[in-house]
Amino acid sequence: MRKELDEIDAGTCDSLTYEQVSEQYPREYDMRLEDKLNYRYPRGESYIDLIGRLEPFIFEVESCDKPILLVSHQATLRCLFSYFEAHKVNTIPYISVPLHTLVKLEPGILGFTKTTYKFDVETGNCTTVVKRVNYQSDLPKRMRFITSKSDVDSDDAIS
């Protein structure tokens, strides 16, 4: 159990559905829609805050020489996948984290192998997808996981 792997802190909106947030806190709901990456819940966190919380943990994971199993929440997993797959920071809140899925990352010299095991709860079948990810060219980007303001405000942001 690691505190760093907790879900994004929704503050006063914790335990509310998005529908309830839109009804009880319409301004907060709209502000989150406008800028999901930087939006900070009242008395809570933003994705940028979550990235800061995860950064020391990520460096710890990278230095491990034995397999690690991480079980976490959607926002946390989005940040972890973003780092290891060198996604642009602006895309973090929109990275797909499918349910009933195990993602295995195996490091190599020039990157890693990503194996996805998707379990179909209706049929009981498991689908496996293997993908080689080369991150050597993205290493400088990955080393500065916490980005500057200019990176966050770039034109390639998802709206």
N, C-alpha and C positions, 0 to 999 in steps of 0.2 A: 504494500500500500504506500503510494507516494502522493503527497499533497500536490505536487506539480502536475499530476495527471488528472486532477479534478476538472470537471466541466467548466466552461466559462461562467464566471459568477454573474448571475442575472440580477443581483441586488434586490431592490424592492419588487422586481418582476419575477423573482424566483417562484417556481411551482405554478406559474400562470401559463396558460396556452397562449399562442400568438393571437387568437381571437379575443381572449380575455384582456390581453395587453392593449389591443386596438380599441376595446371598449372602455377600459379603466384609465388608460394612459395614451390617448390618441396622439398627442404631440410626440411622446417617446417612440411610439410605433412608427410614425412618419420619419422621425430623425434617423432611426435605425435603417429604414428602407433607403434613405438617401445616401448613407455612408456606413455600410455594415462593418467595414474594416476598422474605422476609427470611432464608431459610436460606442460610448460607455454607458452601460445601464446605470440608473441612479443607485448609488452606493454599491456599484458592481464593477465589472471589467469590460474592456473592449478587446477585440482580437489583438491589437497592438500590445495591450497589457498582458494578454495570455502568451504571446510570443516571448515577451520579456521574462515571464515566469518559467517558460519551457527551455530557454536557451542554455542555462547551466546543465540541465538534465540531458539535453541533446548532446552536448559535448561529452558528458559522462557515458552516454550510450555508445558514442563513436569510439571511445577508448576501450570498450569491453572486448575481450577476446573469446568470449563464450556466448552461445545463443541467449537471447533475451526474449521473453514473451511479454508484450505490452497489451494490456486490456484497458481501454479508456473510452472517453466520450467523443461525440462527433466533432465539436469544435477543436478539441485537443488533438484528435487524430488528423484533422485538416492541417493544423500547424505542423505536425510531425511529417506528414506526407509532403507538404510544401517544402520543407527543408531538404528531405532526402531526395526528392524528385526535382529540386531546383525550380519550383514554380515561381512566378512573379508574385510579389507580396500582395498586390491588389486582387489576386485571384483566390487567396486563402479562404474567405468566407463562402466561396462557391464550389470548392472542391467536393466531388462526390465521394461520400463514405457510405457504401451500400451496407444494408443490414445482412445478417447471417453470412458474413464473409470474413475469411482469415487472409491477411496479407503477410507474406513472408518476404523479407528483404535479406538477401545474402550478399555481403560485400565482396568485391573483387578488386583487382589492381586498378582498372579503369572505370569502375562503376559498380553496379550490383545487378543481381537477378531478382526481379520481382515476380513472385508466384502468387496468384490469387486463387483461393479456393472458395467458390460460391456454393452455398448449400441451399437447395430448393426445399423449403419446409413442406410444401404440398406433395411433392413426389418422392422426397428423400434422396434425390440425386445430388451429386456434387460435381461441379464443373471446375476444371483447372485451366488457368491461363498463365503461361510463362512469358515474360517479357524481359529483355536485356535492356538496362538503362545505363547509358554512359554519362557520367557526370564530371569527367575530368575537365571539360571545357567550361563547366559552370562552377568550378571550385572557388574562384574569387568571389562570385556572387554568394555561394553557400557560406563562405567564411564571414561574410558580413550580413548575417541573417537579420539582425536588427538594422533596418534601413534608415537612410536619411529621409528627411521630409520631402525632398525632391523626388525620391523614388516612389513614395506613397502617392504623390500628387501627379504622377506621370499621365500622359494622354491615353495609355493603354488600360486604364481602369475599367472594370466592368460596372455597368450601371444597373 
